[in-house]
């Protein structure tokens, strides 16, 4: 992990990791923790997942007047990230459901 990534964590979130584990890339560390069947705080796992799959700089933004194609592209991106970040997506479920209902109504027009 790079220092810029490590400083996002609290000491408590990383205290049960060794220096050699902290030197691993985030995805390698997640795999090692999984393989070792080690328990980590949920907040630490969420942060590691965010490091592994950050939103791209050019991610589409929701804006008024979006075309159907743009909306479909945006939803595809959201579904992809929710699939890759299951811990975070649990928090997003109500928001995603509201967006899907809105889009479904929009597409009926």
Helices and strands as residue ranges (DSSP letters): H 3-6, H 11-14, H 19-22, H 26-35, H 42-52, H 68-84, H 86-108
